[in-house]
Amino acid sequence: MTTVGRLLVIVLFEGVDLLDVTGPPEVFALLRRETDDADGYEVVLAAESMAPVTTSAGVRVLPDLTFAEAAARRIDTLLVPGSVETDAERRVRAVVDPGVVRWVRTLAGRTRRVTSVCVGAHILAAAGLLDGRRATTHWSTARQLADEHPEVEVDADPIFIRDGDVWTGAGISSCLDLSLALVAEDFGEPTALRVARQLVMYLKRPSGQSQFSVPLEPVSTTRRVEDLRHYITRHLAGPLTLAELAASAHVSERQLTRVFKAELGTTPSAYVESARVERARHLLESTDATLERITTVCGFGTTDTLLRAFRRRLDTTPMEYRRRFRTGSGGGDGEDVRGEGGGAGGG
């Protein structure tokens, strides 16, 4: 193990998610290869003792040093992964060990920058490190984080959030995005993009990229809402007013709003916008369609409305999104660019 570079300590504990621990070091190892720079990161794994730690995947990992030994050193970046448990109904909850929380609080006092990946945000919150800050975590435990720590501004949408010297990442593979963002801050955007290519990630995703996709949203238990979701997908180019949706479902507008809130946790208009953004993302990634054409096909009305929706939901612009995520040779205004049907979102 190298003893040069910025010291980056990854916290280990029983049941920790394996990818949260192993993903970031892959990014930092590629940084060294891409830059041929001995002053990259010195990555170490720290635990309560030097005994092997069994991860959630059953793979055992050996620590490099103890928490006490790490606390004796000056740490550049502290990275805190997470762990979850599921009940008999397969509901997911973040697991927080008070002993780990105490050590994280201690280590954070020796650290320039604190980060969490996935549900590691729950540990940071329990340590008081997210008080008054905006933070994210895996979408499945975001409600738990908000309920247990009302002093934290929880935003379950972005793949990672930076608030001062504290960074929080969303679920699973987004640990790679957060790691690349750290590389970009420390060594520059061009270096981070070279590392991203080595990872076979198309490009480094911006923090505002959503961890949600409309087709992945929870399926409603009400057939009427499911039918409406499909109706919305097929008619994105149309106005899709509340009155139109209510008429399609044969309910009042007030009842429709109540059902959407209960079943999908959002309003009909917000859902329609999310479906339109999802469709626009798909077209920006896979076609050469102009913004004007995408505006029409997705039902935004004006390009200004499209721009505002992207800013609001993805914290980026459509053209910036296309620059980062464009794949293939494109289909022009061909069969992928249709006013109805065939789009991403809603089911």
Secondary structure as GFF3:
##gff-version 3
##sequence-region A 1 347
A	DSSP	beta_strand	6	11	.	.	.	ID=ss1
A	DSSP	alpha_helix	18	35	.	.	.	ID=ss2
A	DSSP	beta_strand	41	47	.	.	.	ID=ss3
A	DSSP	beta_strand	53	54	.	.	.	ID=ss4
A	DSSP	beta_strand	60	61	.	.	.	ID=ss5
A	DSSP	beta_strand	65	66	.	.	.	ID=ss6
A	DSSP	alpha_helix	67	71	.	.	.	ID=ss7
A	DSSP	beta_strand	75	80	.	.	.	ID=ss8
A	DSSP	beta_strand	84	86	.	.	.	ID=ss9
A	DSSP	beta_strand	92	94	.	.	.	ID=ss10
A	DSSP	alpha_helix	98	108	.	.	.	ID=ss11
A	DSSP	beta_strand	111	116	.	.	.	ID=ss12
A	DSSP	alpha_helix	120	126	.	.	.	ID=ss13
A	DSSP	beta_strand	134	135	.	.	.	ID=ss14
A	DSSP	three_ten_helix	139	141	.	.	.	ID=ss15
A	DSSP	alpha_helix	142	148	.	.	.	ID=ss16
A	DSSP	beta_strand	153	154	.	.	.	ID=ss17
A	DSSP	beta_strand	160	163	.	.	.	ID=ss18
A	DSSP	beta_strand	166	169	.	.	.	ID=ss19
A	DSSP	alpha_helix	174	187	.	.	.	ID=ss20
A	DSSP	alpha_helix	189	198	.	.	.	ID=ss21
A	DSSP	three_ten_helix	214	216	.	.	.	ID=ss22
A	DSSP	alpha_helix	223	234	.	.	.	ID=ss23
A	DSSP	alpha_helix	242	249	.	.	.	ID=ss24
A	DSSP	alpha_helix	253	264	.	.	.	ID=ss25
A	DSSP	alpha_helix	268	286	.	.	.	ID=ss26
A	DSSP	alpha_helix	291	298	.	.	.	ID=ss27
A	DSSP	alpha_helix	303	314	.	.	.	ID=ss28
A	DSSP	alpha_helix	318	325	.	.	.	ID=ss29
###
